[in-house]
Amino acid sequence: MSTGKYLRWKDSQGNEFRPVSIKGTELLNDRTLNKSTAFSYQEREEFSLNGLLPPRVQTFEDQLKRVYHGFRNASTDIEKYLFLRALQDRNETLFYALISRHIEEMTPIIYTPTVGKACQEFSHRYQKARGLYVTADNVNDLGDMARQFAGKDIKIIVVTDSQGILGLGDQGVGGMGIPIGKLSLYTLGAGIHPDHCLPIALDIGTDNQDLLSDPMYLGVPNKRLTGEAYKVFIKKFVEQVQLHFPKAVLQWEDFSKSNAFDNLSNYEDQLPSFNDDIQGTGAVVLAGIIGATKIKSESLATQTYAVYGAGAGGVGVADQIFAGLLKEGISHQEARDRIFILDSRGVVFDDRADLDEYKKRFAKPAQLAADWELAVPNKATLTELINNTAITVLLGCSGVGGAFKEQHIKKMLDYTARPMIFPLSNPTSNCEALPEDIYNWSDGQAIVATGSPFDDVQFNDQCYRIGQGNNVFIFPGVGLAAITADVKKITMEMFTTASFALADFVSQEDLDAGCVFPKISSLRDVSIHVATAILEQIQQTDAQSQLRDKDINTELEAHIWEPVYLPYRRV
């Protein structure tokens, strides 16, 4: 009989096995079924593999040692990335077993920061097809495309139009590296089986002239769809997803600022979807702030926040801080009063004629700065904001490397003994300040977290572990909860719950060391902790939920895959 968990069956004696219908080279070329040199002698006979593999059977442990040795022999990060991608394309079980044993070492390779370079060099390093490439010409054929896709029970889709890749901007078809990488983290963190994951690149052209001039470029060699044509395309895409992937959660990823907010607001009620750049970023940053308030023995409501960078990530951070403040019981107006956002023109005030819609909710009354001494009228810089406002929390979402200066941190020390300084921009070159500098400027008093991974910092005989505010602590757990509960909408409350759950996971030992995020090596435990908290919230608040009378742990276990080989039997 079947256990209902990824084709794990048990025979009459209770022995687990997986039924398999393909054989020979077709089996070896199936990345989710291939065991390569670990096929037993009996399986080689049963599945017509004799002579197709070297004679000696390896154990799973032998294979892991071999591929880890190959990974370590790669001389550059991009070569390590390509090695892992090639392994993923031929044997996903081995790939996930390997990275799960070396999470700290390999997560920065399969995703941030190395994936950015992989996107930039996508056309020149292309290896093997993976995912779906949707264009204006084939968007109505998504059903036919889906029927050719290996996975038949898609539960999570990550989609990008590649216009806002990791601070690198428009990468055209090369943005496919982002959905592939994000879905790898879904499997690594939340155990979602690779067959249930679908990466999609919306290739609607590129405005990157370097790509358009490159004869090796693999994408549509035209300028991007914009305006009404873009909206019509996205509408068709969403309709096709609803029709052909009715069980799927859709994650929007690395869209431009305005499109990110528009797509989310237009379709969040039509299908379970979210934007990780907005909501995932906001949730992970709020979690770090909650941890920092624990260190300070203060509350969210006693802080004043400056969010430097008012794109999708920055406004998403402001939104989630606002939700966290409301959870502490303060009024809507008081919550908004405590949050300042800044873009390339400085503090966002409400008297701008061309103010973007998504920034309006945090725009400050222009008269607030009436008595500020400004170098340029009607433009308040970060320095001028901090000189005139008791900012205690400084968050970098700008992509402007080195934007946080010594004078900013020292001025914040006038307002609080322990300022929170989170330079969150990726990749490392775009980080608003280096942790080592922040500790020096603040005499070790600042509470620091970053978006990119950094080595520990030694200052005044104390070792500071730099917590990484990585969205991977949030989105796998949110996705797993949404799939498990079969939700129709992914709400802001789910992300707020995720923030508090992540903050709750951080150990007192870490907090005592000034670190507000867990180690990436605990990713699976974090994801399950976050998913459990969200499911408990759904159980308590949604009278119509299918989880009302069910055991959450049992429901979660039914959706979590472990990368191990099962014995195969021919069917």
C-alpha positions as CSV (number, residue, x, y, z in Angstrom):
1,M,0.0,0.0,0.0
2,S,1.0,3.7,-0.5
3,T,1.9,5.9,2.5
4,G,0.8,8.9,0.5
5,K,4.2,10.5,0.7
6,Y,6.0,10.9,-2.6
7,L,5.4,7.3,-3.8
8,R,6.7,5.6,-0.7
9,W,5.0,2.3,-0.6
10,K,5.1,-0.6,1.8
11,D,4.8,-4.2,0.9
12,S,2.9,-6.8,3.0
13,Q,6.1,-7.3,5.2
14,G,6.2,-3.5,5.9
15,N,9.3,-2.9,3.7
16,E,9.3,0.6,2.0
17,F,9.9,0.9,-1.7
18,R,9.2,3.2,-4.6
19,P,7.4,1.9,-7.7
20,V,9.1,2.9,-10.9
21,S,7.9,2.3,-14.5
22,I,10.8,3.6,-16.6
23,K,14.1,1.8,-17.3
24,G,17.4,2.1,-19.0
25,T,18.7,5.4,-20.1
26,E,15.3,7.0,-19.5
27,L,15.7,6.2,-15.8
28,L,19.3,7.4,-15.7
29,N,18.2,10.7,-17.3
30,D,15.4,11.3,-14.8
31,R,16.9,13.7,-12.3
32,T,14.4,12.9,-9.6
33,L,14.7,9.1,-9.9
34,N,18.4,8.6,-10.9
35,K,20.6,6.9,-8.3
36,S,23.6,6.7,-10.7
37,T,26.3,4.4,-9.3
38,A,24.2,3.6,-6.3
39,F,21.7,1.4,-8.2
40,S,22.0,-2.1,-6.6
41,Y,22.9,-5.2,-8.7
42,Q,19.2,-6.3,-8.4
43,E,18.0,-2.9,-9.6
44,R,20.4,-3.0,-12.5
45,E,19.0,-6.3,-13.6
46,E,15.3,-5.3,-13.1
47,F,15.6,-1.9,-14.8
48,S,17.9,-2.8,-17.7
49,L,20.9,-0.8,-16.4
50,N,23.6,-3.5,-16.9
51,G,26.4,-2.1,-18.9
52,L,25.1,1.4,-18.7
53,L,26.9,2.1,-15.4
54,P,30.4,1.3,-14.1
55,P,30.3,-2.2,-12.5
56,R,31.0,-1.3,-8.9
57,V,28.0,-0.2,-6.8
58,Q,28.6,2.8,-4.6
59,T,26.9,3.6,-1.3
60,F,25.1,6.9,-0.9
61,E,27.9,8.0,1.5
62,D,30.5,7.2,-1.2
63,Q,28.6,9.3,-3.7
64,L,28.4,12.2,-1.2
65,K,32.1,12.1,-0.6
66,R,32.8,12.1,-4.3
67,V,30.6,15.0,-5.2
68,Y,31.8,17.1,-2.2
69,H,35.4,16.5,-3.4
70,G,34.4,17.7,-6.8
71,F,32.7,20.8,-5.4
72,R,35.8,21.7,-3.3
73,N,38.0,21.3,-6.4
74,A,36.2,24.0,-8.3
75,S,38.4,27.1,-8.1
76,T,35.8,29.9,-8.3
77,D,32.4,30.5,-6.9
78,I,30.8,30.5,-10.3
79,E,32.5,27.2,-11.1
80,K,31.1,25.8,-7.8
81,Y,27.7,27.1,-8.8
82,L,27.9,25.3,-12.2
83,F,29.1,22.1,-10.6
84,L,26.1,22.1,-8.2
85,R,23.6,23.0,-11.0
86,A,25.0,20.1,-13.1
87,L,24.6,17.7,-10.1
88,Q,21.0,19.0,-9.6
89,D,20.2,18.3,-13.2
90,R,21.3,14.7,-13.1
91,N,20.5,13.6,-9.6
92,E,18.4,15.8,-7.3
93,T,18.4,13.4,-4.4
94,L,22.2,13.5,-4.2
95,F,22.2,17.3,-4.8
96,Y,19.8,18.0,-1.9
97,A,21.6,15.5,0.4
98,L,24.9,17.2,-0.3
99,I,23.7,20.8,0.3
100,S,21.8,19.8,3.4
101,R,25.0,18.6,4.9
102,H,27.0,21.7,3.9
103,I,24.3,24.5,4.2
104,E,26.6,27.2,5.5
105,E,29.1,26.6,2.7
106,M,26.8,26.0,-0.2
107,T,23.8,28.3,0.3
108,P,25.8,31.4,-0.8
109,I,26.7,29.4,-3.9
110,I,23.3,28.2,-5.0
111,Y,21.7,31.6,-4.2
112,T,22.9,35.0,-2.9
113,P,25.4,36.2,-3.8
114,T,26.7,33.8,-6.5
115,V,23.4,33.4,-8.3
116,G,23.7,37.1,-9.4
117,K,26.8,36.4,-11.5
118,A,25.1,33.2,-12.8
119,C,22.2,35.4,-14.0
120,Q,24.6,37.8,-15.7
121,E,26.4,35.0,-17.5
122,F,23.4,32.8,-18.1
123,S,23.5,32.8,-21.9
124,H,27.2,32.1,-22.0
125,R,27.1,29.3,-19.5
126,Y,23.8,27.7,-20.4
127,Q,23.8,23.9,-19.7
128,K,20.4,22.2,-19.6
129,A,16.8,23.1,-19.8
130,R,14.9,23.6,-16.6
131,G,11.6,25.3,-16.0
132,L,9.3,27.1,-18.4
133,Y,10.1,30.2,-20.5
134,V,6.9,32.1,-21.1
135,T,6.8,34.8,-23.9
136,A,4.2,37.0,-25.4
137,D,4.0,34.5,-28.3
138,N,3.4,31.4,-26.2
139,V,1.6,32.6,-23.0
140,N,-1.7,31.1,-24.3
141,D,0.0,27.7,-24.8
142,L,1.0,27.3,-21.1
143,G,-1.2,24.2,-20.9
144,D,0.7,22.4,-23.7
145,M,4.0,23.5,-22.2
146,A,2.9,22.2,-18.8
147,R,2.0,18.8,-20.2
148,Q,5.7,18.4,-21.3
149,F,7.0,19.4,-17.9
150,A,8.3,16.6,-15.8
151,G,6.5,17.6,-12.6
152,K,2.7,16.9,-12.8
153,D,1.5,18.0,-9.4
154,I,2.9,21.6,-9.1
155,K,2.5,23.1,-5.7
156,I,4.9,26.0,-5.8
157,I,5.8,28.3,-8.7
158,V,8.4,31.0,-8.5
159,V,8.2,33.5,-11.4
160,T,10.3,36.4,-12.5
161,D,10.2,38.9,-15.3
162,S,13.9,39.5,-14.6
163,Q,13.7,43.3,-14.5
164,G,15.0,43.8,-10.9
165,I,17.5,41.0,-10.3
166,L,19.3,41.3,-6.9
167,G,20.4,44.9,-7.3
168,L,21.7,44.1,-10.7
169,G,18.7,45.3,-12.6
170,D,17.4,43.9,-15.9
171,Q,19.0,40.5,-16.8
172,G,16.6,39.4,-19.4
173,V,16.2,35.6,-19.8
174,G,19.2,35.2,-17.4
175,G,16.8,35.9,-14.5
176,M,15.7,32.2,-14.7
177,G,18.6,31.6,-12.3
178,I,16.5,33.2,-9.5
179,P,13.4,31.0,-9.6
180,I,15.7,27.9,-9.9
181,G,17.7,29.0,-6.9
182,K,14.6,30.0,-4.8
183,L,12.9,26.7,-5.4
184,S,16.1,24.9,-4.4
185,L,15.8,26.7,-1.1
186,Y,12.1,25.6,-0.8
187,T,13.2,22.0,-1.1
188,L,16.2,22.5,1.2
189,G,14.4,24.5,3.8
190,A,10.8,23.1,3.7
191,G,11.2,19.7,2.1
192,I,8.9,20.4,-0.8
193,H,9.6,17.7,-3.3
194,P,11.4,18.9,-6.5
195,D,8.6,17.4,-8.7
196,H,6.2,19.9,-7.1
197,C,8.4,23.0,-7.9
198,L,8.2,25.0,-11.1
199,P,10.5,27.8,-12.1
200,I,9.2,30.2,-14.7
201,A,10.9,33.1,-16.5
202,L,8.6,35.6,-18.2
203,D,10.8,36.6,-21.2
204,I,9.1,39.7,-22.5
205,G,12.3,41.3,-23.8
206,T,15.0,43.3,-22.1
207,D,16.1,46.9,-21.9
208,N,19.7,45.9,-21.1
209,Q,21.5,47.0,-24.2
210,D,24.6,44.9,-23.4
211,L,22.3,41.8,-23.7
212,L,20.6,43.0,-26.8
213,S,24.0,43.5,-28.5
214,D,25.3,40.1,-27.4
215,P,25.0,37.5,-30.3
216,M,25.1,34.8,-27.6
217,Y,22.0,36.2,-25.8
218,L,19.3,33.5,-25.5
219,G,16.3,35.6,-24.8
220,V,13.8,37.5,-26.9
221,P,16.0,40.2,-28.6
222,N,13.5,43.0,-28.2
223,K,12.8,45.9,-25.8
224,R,10.5,45.0,-22.9
225,L,6.7,45.0,-23.1
226,T,5.4,48.0,-21.1
227,G,2.2,49.7,-20.2
228,E,-1.1,48.1,-21.2
229,A,0.7,45.4,-23.3
230,Y,2.5,44.3,-20.1
231,K,-0.7,44.3,-18.0
232,V,-2.5,42.2,-20.7
233,F,0.4,39.7,-20.7
234,I,0.4,39.3,-16.9
235,K,-3.3,38.9,-16.9
236,K,-3.1,36.1,-19.5
237,F,-0.3,34.5,-17.5
238,V,-2.2,34.5,-14.2
239,E,-5.3,33.0,-15.9
240,Q,-3.2,30.2,-17.4
241,V,-1.7,29.5,-14.0
242,Q,-5.1,29.3,-12.4
243,L,-6.3,27.0,-15.2
244,H,-3.4,24.6,-15.5
245,F,-1.8,24.7,-11.9
246,P,-4.9,25.1,-9.7
247,K,-3.1,23.8,-6.6
248,A,-0.1,26.0,-6.9
249,V,1.2,28.9,-4.7
250,L,2.7,31.6,-6.9
251,Q,5.7,33.6,-5.7
252,W,6.5,36.8,-7.6
253,E,10.2,37.4,-7.6
254,D,12.5,40.3,-8.7
255,F,10.0,42.4,-10.6
256,S,10.5,46.2,-11.0
257,K,9.3,48.3,-8.1
258,S,6.0,49.4,-9.5
259,N,5.2,46.1,-11.3
260,A,6.0,44.3,-8.0
261,F,3.3,46.2,-6.1
262,D,0.8,46.2,-9.0
263,N,1.0,42.5,-9.7
264,L,0.7,41.7,-6.0
265,S,-2.3,43.9,-5.4
266,N,-4.0,42.9,-8.6
267,Y,-3.8,39.2,-8.1
268,E,-3.4,38.4,-4.4
269,D,-7.1,37.8,-4.2
270,Q,-7.3,35.6,-7.3
271,L,-4.8,33.0,-6.3
272,P,-2.6,32.3,-3.3
273,S,0.4,34.4,-4.1
274,F,3.0,36.7,-2.6
275,N,6.0,38.8,-3.4
276,D,9.1,37.7,-1.5
277,D,11.0,41.0,-2.3
278,I,8.1,42.9,-0.6
279,Q,6.6,40.6,2.1
280,G,9.5,38.1,2.7
281,T,12.0,40.9,3.1
282,G,9.7,42.8,5.4
283,A,9.1,39.8,7.5
284,V,12.7,38.8,8.0
285,V,13.7,42.4,8.8
286,L,10.9,42.7,11.4
287,A,12.1,39.5,13.0
288,G,15.6,41.0,13.3
289,I,14.2,44.1,14.9
290,I,12.1,42.1,17.4
291,G,15.2,40.2,18.3
292,A,17.1,43.5,18.8
293,T,14.3,44.9,21.0
294,K,14.8,41.8,23.2
295,I,18.5,42.6,23.5
296,K,17.6,46.2,24.5
297,S,14.7,45.2,26.7
298,E,12.5,47.6,24.8
299,S,9.6,47.4,22.5
300,L,8.9,48.0,18.8
301,A,6.7,51.0,19.8
302,T,9.6,52.8,21.5
303,Q,11.8,52.9,18.3
304,T,11.9,55.3,15.4
305,Y,12.7,53.8,12.1
306,A,14.5,55.1,9.0
307,V,14.2,52.8,5.9
308,Y,16.9,53.9,3.5
309,G,15.6,52.8,0.1
310,A,12.0,53.0,-0.9
311,G,11.8,50.3,-3.6
312,A,9.9,47.0,-3.2
313,G,12.1,45.8,-0.4
314,G,12.2,49.1,1.5
315,V,8.4,49.7,1.4
316,G,7.8,46.0,2.2
317,V,10.0,46.5,5.3
318,A,8.0,49.6,6.3
319,D,4.7,47.7,5.8
320,Q,5.8,44.9,8.0
321,I,7.2,47.2,10.7
322,F,3.8,48.9,10.6
323,A,2.0,45.6,11.0
324,G,4.3,44.7,14.0
325,L,3.6,48.1,15.6
326,L,-0.1,47.5,15.3
327,K,0.3,44.1,16.9
328,E,1.8,45.9,19.9
329,G,-1.4,47.9,20.2
330,I,-0.5,51.4,19.0
331,S,-2.7,53.4,16.7
332,H,-2.4,53.5,12.9
333,Q,-1.3,57.1,12.9
334,E,1.3,56.6,15.7
335,A,2.7,53.6,13.8
336,R,3.1,55.6,10.6
337,D,4.6,58.5,12.5
338,R,7.4,56.3,13.7
339,I,8.5,55.2,10.2
340,F,10.5,57.3,7.7
341,I,11.3,56.1,4.2
342,L,13.9,57.6,1.9
343,D,14.5,57.2,-1.8
344,S,17.0,58.7,-4.1
345,R,15.5,62.2,-3.5
346,G,15.7,61.9,0.3
347,V,12.9,61.6,2.8
348,V,9.6,60.9,1.1
349,F,7.3,63.9,1.7
350,D,3.7,64.2,0.6
351,D,4.1,67.4,-1.4
352,R,5.8,65.6,-4.4
353,A,3.8,66.0,-7.6
354,D,4.9,62.7,-9.0
355,L,4.9,60.6,-5.8
356,D,4.6,56.8,-6.5
357,E,1.4,55.3,-5.3
358,Y,3.1,52.6,-3.2
359,K,5.1,55.3,-1.3
360,K,2.2,57.5,-0.3
361,R,1.2,55.6,2.8
362,F,4.5,56.5,4.4
363,A,5.0,60.0,3.0
364,K,5.5,62.5,5.7
365,P,3.8,66.0,5.9
366,A,6.1,68.4,4.2
367,Q,5.7,70.9,7.1
368,L,7.5,68.4,9.4
369,A,10.8,69.6,7.9
370,A,9.8,73.3,7.9
371,D,12.4,74.2,10.6
372,W,15.1,71.8,9.4
373,E,18.3,73.3,8.0
374,L,18.4,71.7,4.5
375,A,21.2,72.1,2.0
376,V,18.7,71.7,-0.8
377,P,15.2,73.1,-0.3
378,N,12.5,70.4,-0.1
379,K,15.1,67.6,-0.1
380,A,16.1,66.1,3.2
381,T,19.0,63.7,3.1
382,L,19.7,60.8,5.4
383,T,22.1,62.9,7.3
384,E,19.6,65.7,7.7
385,L,16.9,63.3,8.8
386,I,19.1,61.8,11.5
387,N,20.3,65.3,12.7
388,N,16.6,66.3,13.2
389,T,14.9,63.1,14.3
390,A,15.7,60.6,17.0
391,I,16.2,57.7,14.7
392,T,17.0,54.5,16.7
393,V,16.7,51.9,13.8
394,L,18.5,52.4,10.5
395,L,17.7,49.9,7.8
396,G,19.5,49.8,4.4
397,C,17.4,48.6,1.4
398,S,19.0,51.0,-1.2
399,G,21.6,49.0,-3.0
400,V,24.0,51.9,-2.5
401,G,27.2,50.6,-1.2
402,G,28.8,52.7,1.7
403,A,25.7,54.9,2.2
404,F,25.8,54.7,6.0
405,K,28.6,56.9,7.4
406,E,30.3,57.2,10.7
407,Q,28.5,60.5,11.4
408,H,25.1,58.7,11.1
409,I,25.9,56.0,13.6
410,K,27.6,58.4,16.1
411,K,24.5,60.8,16.0
412,M,22.2,57.8,16.6
413,L,24.2,57.1,19.8
414,D,22.8,60.4,21.1
415,Y,19.4,58.9,20.9
416,T,19.9,55.4,22.1
417,A,22.7,53.4,23.7
418,R,22.2,50.5,21.3
419,P,21.3,51.6,17.8
420,M,20.0,49.0,15.4
421,I,22.0,49.2,12.1
422,F,21.0,46.8,9.4
423,P,22.8,47.3,6.0
424,L,20.7,44.8,4.1
425,S,21.4,45.3,0.4
426,N,22.8,42.5,-1.7
427,P,25.2,41.6,-3.1
428,T,28.1,42.4,-0.7
429,S,29.4,45.3,-2.8
430,N,26.0,47.1,-2.4
431,C,26.0,46.8,1.4
432,E,25.4,50.2,3.0
433,A,28.2,49.7,5.5
434,L,30.6,47.0,6.5
435,P,29.8,45.4,9.9
436,E,33.4,45.9,11.1
437,D,33.1,49.7,10.5
438,I,29.8,49.9,12.3
439,Y,31.2,48.2,15.4
440,N,34.2,50.6,15.3
441,W,32.0,53.7,14.9
442,S,29.7,52.6,17.7
443,D,32.4,51.3,20.0
444,G,30.7,47.9,19.8
445,Q,27.3,49.2,20.9
446,A,25.4,48.8,17.6
447,I,23.2,45.8,17.0
448,V,24.1,44.7,13.5
449,A,22.5,42.5,10.9
450,T,23.2,42.3,7.1
451,G,21.6,41.0,4.0
452,S,24.7,39.4,2.6
453,P,26.8,36.8,4.5
454,F,29.8,38.2,6.5
455,D,32.5,36.6,8.6
456,D,32.5,37.1,12.3
457,V,33.9,40.4,13.6
458,Q,36.4,40.6,16.4
459,F,36.2,43.9,18.4
460,N,37.4,44.8,21.8
461,D,38.1,41.1,22.7
462,Q,34.6,40.1,21.7
463,C,33.5,38.0,18.8
464,Y,30.4,39.2,17.0
465,R,28.5,36.8,14.8
466,I,26.9,38.8,12.0
467,G,23.3,37.6,11.6
468,Q,22.2,37.4,8.0
469,G,18.7,38.8,7.4
470,N,18.1,36.2,4.7
471,N,14.5,35.8,3.3
472,V,15.2,32.1,3.3
473,F,14.2,32.1,6.9
474,I,10.7,33.2,5.9
475,F,9.5,32.1,2.5
476,P,10.0,28.3,2.7
477,G,7.9,28.2,5.9
478,V,5.2,30.5,4.5
479,G,5.0,28.4,1.3
480,L,4.9,25.1,3.2
481,A,2.1,26.4,5.4
482,A,0.1,27.7,2.5
483,I,0.4,24.4,0.7
484,T,-0.4,22.3,3.8
485,A,-3.5,24.5,4.6
486,D,-4.5,24.8,1.0
487,V,-5.1,28.5,1.5
488,K,-6.9,30.7,-1.0
489,K,-5.1,33.8,0.0
490,I,-1.7,34.5,1.6
491,T,-2.2,37.3,4.0
492,M,-0.1,40.0,5.7
493,E,-1.0,38.4,9.0
494,M,0.8,35.2,7.9
495,F,4.0,37.2,7.4
496,T,3.7,39.0,10.7
497,T,3.2,35.6,12.4
498,A,6.3,34.4,10.5
499,S,8.3,37.3,11.8
500,F,7.4,36.7,15.4
501,A,8.0,33.0,15.0
502,L,11.5,33.5,13.5
503,A,12.3,36.0,16.3
504,D,11.2,33.4,18.8
505,F,13.5,30.8,17.3
506,V,16.6,32.8,17.9
507,S,18.4,31.5,21.0
508,Q,19.3,33.5,24.0
509,E,22.9,32.7,23.4
510,D,22.7,34.4,20.0
511,L,21.0,37.4,21.5
512,D,23.6,37.7,24.2
513,A,26.2,37.9,21.4
514,G,24.3,40.6,19.7
515,C,23.1,38.4,16.9
516,V,19.4,38.6,15.9
517,F,19.1,35.7,13.3
518,P,19.8,32.0,13.6
519,K,22.5,30.2,11.7
520,I,21.6,29.2,8.2
521,S,22.5,25.6,9.2
522,S,19.2,25.5,11.2
523,L,17.2,26.3,8.1
524,R,15.0,23.2,8.1
525,D,14.1,23.6,11.8
526,V,13.4,27.3,11.3
527,S,11.1,26.6,8.3
528,I,9.1,24.1,10.2
529,H,8.9,26.4,13.2
530,V,7.6,29.2,11.0
531,A,5.1,27.0,9.1
532,T,3.8,25.5,12.4
533,A,3.2,29.0,13.8
534,I,1.3,30.1,10.7
535,L,-0.8,26.9,10.7
536,E,-1.6,27.3,14.4
537,Q,-2.8,30.9,13.5
538,I,-5.0,29.5,10.7
539,Q,-6.4,26.8,13.0
540,Q,-7.4,29.4,15.6
541,T,-8.8,32.1,13.2
542,D,-10.3,30.3,10.2
543,A,-13.4,28.4,11.0
544,Q,-13.5,27.0,7.4
545,S,-10.0,25.7,7.4
546,Q,-9.4,22.1,6.6
547,L,-7.0,22.0,9.5
548,R,-9.6,22.7,12.2
549,D,-9.5,19.2,13.8
550,K,-6.2,17.9,12.5
551,D,-2.8,17.5,14.0
552,I,-0.5,20.1,12.5
553,N,2.7,18.0,12.8
554,T,1.1,15.1,11.0
555,E,-0.1,17.4,8.2
556,L,3.3,18.9,7.8
557,E,5.1,15.6,7.7
558,A,2.9,14.5,4.8
559,H,4.4,17.4,2.7
560,I,8.1,17.1,3.7
561,W,10.5,15.1,1.5
562,E,13.9,13.8,2.7
563,P,16.6,13.3,0.1
564,V,17.3,9.5,0.6
565,Y,17.3,6.6,-1.8
566,L,14.5,4.1,-1.5
567,P,14.6,0.6,-3.1
568,Y,13.0,0.6,-6.5
569,R,10.5,-2.0,-7.7
570,R,9.4,-2.3,-11.3
571,V,5.7,-1.6,-12.1
